[in-house]
């Protein structure tokens, strides 16, 4: 055994790991596998070798391979605002006055609690615990709303933003098991374990996963959508804060705009032959009709979450805020006070969030607002000046104002958008669903 001050050993012991442990000033004494220089713990120091005839196969699954960089669609966004103001009573009063001015313009969400037969067996399975049951109930209601909007059909590509394990896409595929020509695109920037994509490899459905930040995603550059322009249905369960705004931009400003530009082709030339002219005219009319019927974005169904994580840079409802005489500073406080909507549940948060973590770590985004309310809400200077109920009402109104800006954004771009409560607050405190379908022209 050598001391901290002694010189390092000349080399590793015969048959032992060749990794020098700096902290212990000696070589590792673990036994490596036959033909290896390093043990399993320090194996990353060894450059892996692959036989030449297996190289191409290995490169398809190697985690160290260089991944293609998708095209950015949000490069024209305004510079980010760095706001570090403390929430004081005078400014809070000003914001509350602004809220009262906006209140008549806001439409409260309706309760639309639906379900879908595809999840009935899972909902009735006693093996599912309380946490799993809550997730299933939300997924069933989302599918029920999609069915109500006629979004569950053939010839579509379902893009799940913030997919996590891909459970929502899994249930959509289950609901469409007898439907042909459907594809799924799962967008998630984090590395996710226990994905359910593998359950669909032997079926006709095409599942593709993109590990990318939504702000860098350009859907019309994705090969499966570039090859055949399918109508897209954007879905998401508890898409946190700014991710919702980025998803809306990706769908409405990127994919829809590019598809519409490509569909604008010059009219065919007229021919002298009357028969040919009549035939070409009828074909042209059919093509025009198909182009008019084709909607690049068939619909949007996103369960909203974590308004305190929104930011002015990516927010899509800035025009609505400016029209009401508000700007980035006011948005900062609306965004911050939105967490008050859940501050009345502090007594039951710890137990509930612990149970949620045991079911699915990647689906815990619905608890982000609750964690924030325990930390941020307790540090504000207004803690002792407003009751819990008053804070909840103010927080709920802040959420509604932020969401209303998103609705206005979609309406101005030709979509029939709405907000609705899709599940009970006992199931999830983040229980508002944003839906949008293209306006029909008669």
Secondary structure, 3 states (H helix, E strand, C coil): CCCCCCCCCCCCCCCCCCCEECCCCEECCCCCCCCCCCCCCCHHHCCCCCCHHHHHHHHCCCCCCCCCCCCCCCCCCCCCCCCCCCCCHHHHHHHHHHHHHHHCCCCCCEECCCCCHHHHHHHCCCCCCHHHHHHHHHHHHHHHHHHHCCCCCCCEEEEEECCCCCHHHHHHHHHCCCCCCEEEEEECCCCCCCCCHHHHCCCCCEEEEECCCHHHCCHHHCHHHHHCCCEEEEEEEEEECHHHHHHHHHHHHHHHHHHHHHHCCCCCCCCCCHHHHHHHHHHHHHHHHHHHHCCCEEEEEEEEECHHHCCCCCCCCHHHHHHCCCCHHHHHHHHHHHHHHHHHHHHHHHHHHHHHHHHCHHHHHHHHHHHHHHHHHHHCCCCCCCCHHHHHHHHHHHHHHHHHHHHHHHHHCCEEEEEEECCCCCCCCCCEEEEEEECCCC
